[in-house]
């Protein structure tokens, strides 16, 4: 194994260990809460899940959840220094950090499998695993009763199956998926799409576009307006209902860990984030029927 570069995190780690900094770490009852308060703002919405003794004296191993992943990082016993890097067993030529990350990923996959089997049954959950592979760990679950109601509908309103799409009119991958969505509607007549407008903060015009679309009462004109907004600028309007809907949509995303677009909510509240082709959408939908 070749180590080409020593990261800043590794240098700090070396400083702490080889200068004898700190003593054996003892995990206290409020350690997780205390550390979350200290480093939470640095994690970009991440969450401290647990704190354990690390393989190295003087350090805690901290498991954090960021997005759809669980990651090991390290802090000193006094929780003054955070170390983002690898602990490498020199004699064994093993990255203990990578091994831990793989263990966490495996545990996450097994946990998701049990959740999906409970909701879908073993057969349908198995089909979903075959289709998604490693992507299965990124699945989220939402209660369909909590999904916001003021959406933009595409397809037959009486269709048997509904797929919700959390979308931003200025998101490049949302625009790509918007085209794939229409391909799905050409191939399947038993499904409709409901678009949950979710303008991301760094798209400066997205919120104005979303509110404008939601101010339109006529369903057909609303879809036409969203189509136009996906291609470029549209005349801006304001209304109380549109502003409230956008606020509610963003709150829904926050409560359910949806931070990016597109996010596709299939029947049974199965959420899969990211762009996908129309054939993949149909394959997943058929597995869930």
N, C-alpha and C positions, 0 to 999 in steps of 0.2 A: 504494500500500500504506500503510495507516495502522498506526502503532504506538501502541496505547492506553496500555500500561503498561510500565515498565521493571522487570524482575524483579531480585531480589537478585543472581541469577547474572549478569545483564547488567551490573549496577553493578560487581560485582567484576571482571568481564571488562574493563570500561572502565578501572578502576583499574590493572589489571595492564598493559594495553596503553599507555595514555596517560601513565603515569608512567615508561614505559620499563623496567618491571620485567623482569628476566631477560634472556637472550640467546637466540640461535638454539638450538632444542632438538636434541639428538643422542640417538637411540634406542640404548640399550645392549642387550647380549645378554640380560641378566637383568631388563630393564625391566618386562616383563609380570608376572613372578613377584613382583618388588618391589612393584609397584602393587597386585597382587591381595592381597598381605599387608596393605597399608595400608588399602585401601578395601573389601575383600571383605565385612567385617561390615556396611558401610553399604549394600550392594547387595541385601540380603535374599535371599541365595542366588544372586545374579548372578555372572557370571564375566567377567573381563577377557580378551578374545580377542586383541586386537592394539593396538599403539601406533604411531601415525604422526605425521609432522609435520603441523601444522594449517595452515590458510590464513593464520593470524596468527602473526607472529614472537613467540617467548616462550611458546608454548603447544603442548602435545601434543594431538592428536586421539586419543581412546581409544574403541575399539569394545567395548561390553559386551553380553553376552547376558543378558537378563532374561526368564525364562519362555520364550515362543515368539518373542521379538523381539530384534533386534540394534539397539542405539541408540548414537549418537555423543555422547560427553561430552568435557569438556576438563579438563586439569590443567596447572599451570605446569611449567616445566622441572625445578624442584627437587622436584616432586611433593609440595608442601606444601598446595596449594589445589586443590580440585575445583570445577569450574564446570558447572552444569547449566542450560543456556540456549542461545540461538541465536546463531550468528555471521551477521550480515546484511551483505551487500554493499550499501552505501548507494547507490553510483553505479548499480549494476545493478538495485537494488531486488529482490534475491534473497536468500532464506534459504539459505545454504550448508549449514546444519545439516539443514534439511528435505530438500534435494536429496540429501544423503548418506544420510539415513534411507530415502528412496525407493529409492536405489540398492541399499542393503543388503537391503531387502524384496524387491526384484526378484531379487537374487542368491540369497536364501534360497528363493524360490519355484522358481527353476531347479534349485537343489540338491535340493529335495524332489522335484521332478519326475523327476530322474534316479534318485534312490533308489527311488521308487515304481515307475518303469518297470522297474527291475532286478528288483524283487520280484514285481510283478503282470503285467508285460508292457505294451506300449504301449497296447493297446486298453482294458484294464481301468483302467489309470492315467488314461487320457484321460477315461473315464466319471466317475471319481472327481473329477477336476478340474472337470468340468461341473457336478457336483452341489454341490461345496463352494465353488467360487469362491475368493475371497480367504482363506477359512478354511483352505485347503489348507496355508498356511504354518505353521499351529499343530499340524499332525499330528506325532505322535511315533511311533517304531517300537520295539517291544520284541520280545525273543525269547520266543515262547510257551512255551518249555521252562522259562523262569524265573518264569512266573506261579505264585503260591502255590496250593497244592492244596486247602486247607481252606476251602471256600467255602459259600455258601448257594445251592442250585440251584432254579431255576424252569423248568418245562417238562420234556419227555421226556428222560430221561437218555441215551437212545440217538439223540437228534436229530443230524443230520448236521453242523450248524453250531453253534458255540458263540460267544456274545458275553459277554465279561466286563465287569462294571461295578464300578469302584472307587467305593464309596459310603459315606456317613456317615448314620446314621439321623436325625440332627438337622439335616442340611443341607436347607434349603427346596427347592432345585432337585433334590436327590436324591429327595425325596419326590414331586415332580412327575414326575420321570422314572420312578419306581417304577410309577406309574399307566400311563405310556406303554408301559413294558415289558410290562405285562399286556395292553395292546392289541395289541402285536406278536404275543404268544403266541396271541391269538385268531385272528389273520390268517395266521400262518405256523406250520405244524406241523413244519417241518424245522429249527427253531432252538431252542436253550435258552439261558438266561441263568445265569451263575455270578457271584454277588455277592461281591466282595472287600471285606470290611469295613475301612474306613480312617477311624477317628475323628479328626477334626481337633482340635487342641489347644484351640482357643477355644470348642469345644462341650463344656461341663464334664461333661455326662452321657453323651456319645456313646461314650466308651471303656467305661464300665460296661455300657451297652446291648450294645455289640459283643461283649464277653466273655461276657455272659449268653447271647446268641444262639448263640455258638460252643460253649458248654458243653452245649447240647442235642444229643444224639446222633441222635435220630430225625429224618430229613430233612423229613418233613411237618410235624412240630411246630416244627422250626427255621424253616421258611418262615412259619408262622403267627406265631411269636414275632417275627420280623423285621417282618412286616406290622404287628403291634401297636406295635413300637418306633418305626415310622415315623409313628405317629399320636399317640404320647404316651409316658408313663412305663410301665415294666414292672418286676415284681419282680426285684431284682438277685441274680445268682449269681456265684460265682468258681470258676475251675478253672485248673489249670496249662496245659492245652492251649489254652484260650481266650486266656489272656494271651500265650502263645508265638505263637499265630497272629496276633494283633494286632501284636505286635512285628515279626514277619516281614513282614506286609503293609506296615507303615510303612517298613521297610527296602527293600522292593521299590519303593515309590514314590520314595524318596530316590534310589536307584540309577538309576531311569529317568526322573527329572525330572518325576514326577507329584506335584504339591503341593496340588492342589485336587480337589474333587468336584462333580459326578460326572465320571468319566473313563471313556469307553466303549472297550473293546478289541475290535475286530472281528477276524475271521479274518485270518491272515497277520501278526498283531501290529500292526495299524493302530490307533493310539490317537488318539481325537478327544475333546478335553475340552469339557465344558459340556453343558447341557440340550439335548435335541432331541426333536421330535415323533416319534410312532411311524411315520408315513409316511416321514419322512426316514431313520429307522433301516433300514426295509425297502428303501428306494431304494439306500442305501449297501451293504447286504448283497447285494442282487441284482447290483450292479455288481462285487462281489468274487467272485461265484460262478464 
